[in-house]
Structures are given as structure tokens and as C-alpha cells.
Amino acid sequence: MENLANFVGTAAALCSMLSFTPQIVKIWKERDASSISIRMFLLTVTGFTLWTAYGFLIGSWPVAGSNIVCLILSATILALKWKFSRRG
């Protein structure tokens, strides 16, 4: 059962991490992030920050590590939103 739990956890982490990639690519190619909700991504970044802290607090490096990656990716979207909104 532990192997199944590890598989499910790994699959969930990969899905979470990969889910941000298409959005980042789209924003970068189009140089437009006007459709991105700043409130939603601020909440997302806050959530990943808290999940990362939780992972460290319980000593779970997989939880902390996967959420650090998601935090970086979602923060990248926020940074691109800021960068491209300043240009217009």
C-alpha cells in the first residue's frame, strides 16, 4: 500500500508542477498576461508557500520540494503578469 501511496503522491505532484508550464509558455509567447487574475495567483502563491512550510514542519521533503517547484512556477506567472502589464 505504501508503493501505491508514493505513486499517487508522485503523480499528483507532477500534475501540479506541469499544470503551470503551458500558461507560462503562452504568456511568454504572446507577451500578454491580461487574462491572468492577479488575485487568484496571489492566493495560489500564498497556498504554495503555506504547503511548503507545512512540508518542512512535518519533515516531508516530497511535500516541501514539489510545492517549492509549484511556488516558483506560479510566482513566475505573477512576475510575467507584472512585467507585461507595466509595458502597456
C-alpha positions as CSV (number, residue, x, y, z in Angstrom):
1,M,0.0,0.0,0.0
2,E,2.9,2.3,0.6
3,N,4.0,1.9,-3.0
4,L,0.6,2.9,-4.2
5,A,0.6,6.0,-1.9
6,N,4.0,7.0,-3.2
7,F,2.8,6.5,-6.8
8,V,-0.3,8.6,-6.2
9,G,1.7,11.4,-4.5
10,T,4.3,11.5,-7.2
11,A,1.6,11.6,-9.9
12,A,-0.2,14.4,-8.1
13,A,3.0,16.4,-7.6
14,L,3.9,16.0,-11.3
15,C,0.4,17.1,-12.4
16,S,0.6,20.2,-10.2
17,M,4.0,21.2,-11.4
18,L,3.3,20.6,-15.1
19,S,0.0,22.4,-15.0
20,F,1.7,25.8,-14.9
21,T,4.0,25.2,-17.8
22,P,1.5,25.8,-20.6
23,Q,0.3,29.1,-19.1
24,I,3.9,30.3,-18.7
25,V,4.7,29.4,-22.3
26,K,1.5,31.1,-23.6
27,I,2.2,34.3,-21.6
28,W,5.8,34.4,-22.8
29,K,5.0,33.8,-26.5
30,E,2.1,36.3,-26.6
31,R,3.8,38.8,-24.3
32,D,0.3,39.2,-22.7
33,A,-0.9,38.3,-19.3
34,S,-4.0,40.4,-19.3
35,S,-6.3,37.4,-18.8
36,I,-4.5,36.3,-15.7
37,S,-6.2,37.0,-12.4
38,I,-3.7,38.6,-10.1
39,R,-5.9,37.8,-7.0
40,M,-6.1,34.1,-8.0
41,F,-2.3,33.8,-8.5
42,L,-1.6,35.8,-5.2
43,L,-3.8,33.2,-3.5
44,T,-2.1,30.4,-5.3
45,V,1.4,31.6,-4.3
46,T,0.2,32.0,-0.7
47,G,-1.1,28.5,-0.8
48,F,2.1,27.0,-2.1
49,T,4.1,29.0,0.4
50,L,2.0,27.5,3.2
51,W,2.2,24.0,1.8
52,T,6.0,24.4,1.6
53,A,6.1,25.5,5.2
54,Y,3.9,22.6,6.2
55,G,6.2,20.1,4.3
56,F,9.2,21.4,6.2
57,L,7.3,21.4,9.5
58,I,6.3,17.8,9.2
59,G,9.7,16.8,7.7
60,S,8.2,15.7,4.4
61,W,10.7,16.6,1.7
62,P,8.4,15.4,-1.1
63,V,5.7,17.8,0.0
64,A,8.1,20.7,0.5
65,G,10.0,20.1,-2.7
66,S,7.0,19.7,-5.0
67,N,5.4,22.8,-3.5
68,I,8.6,24.8,-3.9
69,V,8.6,24.0,-7.6
70,C,4.9,25.0,-7.8
71,L,5.6,28.1,-5.9
72,I,8.4,29.1,-8.3
73,L,6.2,28.4,-11.3
74,S,3.2,30.3,-10.0
75,A,5.4,33.2,-8.9
76,T,6.8,33.2,-12.5
77,I,3.3,33.8,-13.8
78,L,2.8,36.6,-11.3
79,A,6.1,38.1,-12.4
80,L,5.2,37.9,-16.0
81,K,1.8,39.4,-15.3
82,W,3.6,42.3,-13.6
83,K,6.2,42.7,-16.4
84,F,3.7,42.7,-19.3
85,S,1.1,44.8,-17.6
86,R,3.7,47.6,-17.0
87,R,4.5,47.7,-20.7
88,G,1.0,48.7,-21.7
